[in-house]
Amino acid sequence: MKVLVSVKDKEEAVEAVDGGADIIDLKNPFEGSLGACFPWIIKEVVEVLPKEVEISLAIGDLPYLPGTASLAAFGGASMGVNYIKAGLHGVKRVDEAVYLMSKVVDAVRLVGGKVKVVAVGYADASRIGAVNPLKVPEIAFKSGADVAMVDTAIKDGNCLFKYLSNKALKHFIDQSHKMGLLVALAGSLKRIDLSQVKKLKPDVVGFRGLACEKGDRFKGRVTKELVKEIINKLKG
């Protein structure tokens, strides 16, 4: 299991790496769950981190605008990252989601290299009118993406497990693995949730709030001590 820590700048990225994070996830929390950060921040982080550290890049909580999504994916994939994450936020139907993600995949493949594409659904999809998160493995597979992920859209303290049961998440993971996909779980996870996550055994588990001072994903800063604590509980 790899631990992903979401950061908003190079200082937080260095803290997360020093704490032992496997994947550094670049995002702008002020623009949403998968808010996209500025290109100059991406450039700084890519330049400062050791080459062996994987970098994930969120390109937004996307509306159904395949052209916009593909252009963002192409730009992000051109900057030396390892994963492009696309959120299926304004997408209501599976066929729309497959089309959107297929254009993201096409754009990333156009860049070349081995950048993986992550299709992200939202556990609280009913709150925002988005596509059913349990359909994400099918969407990822049909579009040619590499990773099926579930997160939460609204960051109000309610975590992944409020919306999806262990049984549903196990089905999500098993279905994804049968299709040859990697699986990532995230969504305002707290210390009390770590043992549950550990039992589910996703390929990747993501955090921001838990890795930030006072648990505040907006005003708090990622610290290496909090990252180490997460990793010790998950991998210890």
Protein Blocks (a to p, Z undefined) as FASTA:
>chain_A
ZZddddfbfklmmmmmmnopabdcdddfknojklccdfklmmmmmmmpcfklccdddebj
cdddfklmmmmmmmmmmnopabdcdddfklcbfklmmmmmmmmmmmmmmngpjddcdddd
dfklmmnopacfklmmmmmmmnopabdcdddfblghpafklmpcfklmmmmmmmmmmnop
acddeehiafklmmmmmmnopabdcdfklmpghhiaklmccdfklmmmmmmmmmZZ
